[in-house]
Amino acid sequence: MEASKVIHAIYTDDDVLMAAVKKVKSAHHHIEEIYTPFPVHGLDKAMGLAPTRIAITSFLYGCVGLTVAIVMMNFIMIQDWPQNIGGKPSFSYIENMPAFVPIMFELTVFFAAHLMVITFYLRSRMWPFKKAENPDPRTTDDHFLMEIPVHNNEKELSDLLKETGAVEINLIDKAH
């Protein structure tokens, strides 16, 4: 079954990898994944990946945090147990709002940060005790790996990858 085979091209320099990605994409080959030891600036654009929407979720989570803060403070400090603290009136949320701003800010940041991290982990399918999916341990140190599916074009793909500066090219059967 040819579709389950992939080529792993190993690079030792991020600039060479970027040039290789551009060359492979211009030759109309699909790059399944790239494993790098550190983030490579511009790699997502070179691969043609869609921009992330994590900022939108962060804003929405911040709005949830702000809403929770307002509802919580109104209930606790105005409705449930009003107290005269420092001579401030305790019968109106609006009159006390300047004193509540730090709490509103903190809960907005708290909800945005924590829910964004949880969303990132769930979206990336990285939950506790998950086995690592790294195909080559060297990519956590100093090597870069480009994974390209093979569709009866192994020779052509290998030649192209050698031209781009790959130091190692391996054909892997993903079925096993």
N, C-alpha and C positions, 0 to 999 in steps of 0.2 A: 504494500500500500504506500504509494509515493507521497501522498499528502501529509503523512505523519513524520516525514523527515525534515530536518532543519539543518542549516549550516550555522555553526558558531565561528565567527571571525573575531580573533583576538587582536587588540591594538594596545600599544604601550604609551600613546600620547593623545591627549584630548584634542589637540588641533588636527592631528592626522585623522582622528575619528570623525570630527566635524566635516572635514573635506570628503571623507569616505561616505558619510551619510548623504551629503548633497549629491555625490556621484551616483550612489545606488538609487536614490530617489529619482534622479534625472533619467536613469535607465529603466524606470517604471517597475521597480521591484518593491514588494511590500516588506517593510522591516517590522517584524513582530514585536521585538523588545530590545532595549539596550540596557546593559547593566554597567554601572560606573561606580567607582569608589567614592566619588564626590559629585555634587551637582555641576553639570556642565552648562554654562550660560548659552542660551540660544539653541540648545539641542531639541527642545520641544517644537520650536518653530521649524527647524530644519527637517524634523520628522513629519511635520504637517499635522501635529496634534491640535485638537480643539482647545481653546483657552479654558482655564479652570473656572468653575462657578462657585468656588469656596467663599469668595468675598461676599456674594449675594447671601449665602446661608449665614455667614457671620453677621451681616446686617440684620437679618431676620431674627437670629438668636439674640442679638443685642436688644431688639425691640421687645422680644419676649421677656428678657431680663428687666428692662425698664418697666414693663407692664406689671410684672410680679412685684417689683419694688414699690410701685405706686399703690397697688392694691394691698400689699402687706402692710405698708406704713399707715395707710388710711384706716385699715381695720384695727391694727394694734394700737396706734397712738391717738386716733380720733374716736372711733366707734366703741371698741372693746374696753379700753382702760385709759381714758383721758387723764393726763396729769399736768399740773402746773409746774413746768420745769423752767426755772430762771425767769418767771414772769411772763412766759410766752402763752398766748391763748391756746386752749386745747380743743376748741369747738369747731375749727375750720382747717381743712387740709391746705387750702390755698394760702392762708396766713402763715402756716408753718413750713411751707414748701422750701424756702431758702435754707432752713436747717436740715431738710431732707436731701438736698442735692448731693452731698457726698455719698449717701447710701444708694441713691439712684445711680450715680456714676459707677460705684463699685459693683453693684449687682448687674448692671449692663455689661461691664467688662467680664465679670465672672461667668455669666451665662454664655456670652459670645465665645470666650476662650475655651471653656470646658466642652461645650456642645460642638464647637468647631473641631476640636481634637477627636472627640468621639466619632463625629461624622467622617473625618479623614480616615480614621482607622477602619471603620465599617466599610467605607467606599473602597478602600485599598485592600479589603479582606485581610486585615492584619489584626487578628484577635489573639488573646493570650494563649500560649502553648501551641501556636500554629507552627508547623514545620517550615523551615526556610525553603524558598523556591529558587535559590541562587544556583545556577547551573555550574559555576566554576568559582571555587573559593578565592582565586586570585583577584576577582573583581572587587573584593572588599579591601584590597591592599593597593595595587598599583596597575592593574590591567583593566581594559575596557572590552566588553563583549557585545557584539551585534548578532542578533538571532534573526535569521531570514528563512522563511519556509521554502522548501524545494518542490517545484512542480515540473519534473522531467527536464530541468535546466541546470543540473549540478555542475557540469563542466563550464558552461558559460558564466555561471555565478561565481565559481571558484576563480576563474581567470580575472573577472572584474574585481573581486575582492583582493587578489594578489596585486593588481594594478594600484589599488587604493592604499596599499601599505600595510595590509594585515600581516602580522608576524606569525600567525598560526590560523589554520582553517581546518575545522573538524566537521564531518558529516555525522549527525546524531539522529538516531531513530527514536522518536518520542513515544512510540508505542510501548517501549520497554522501560 
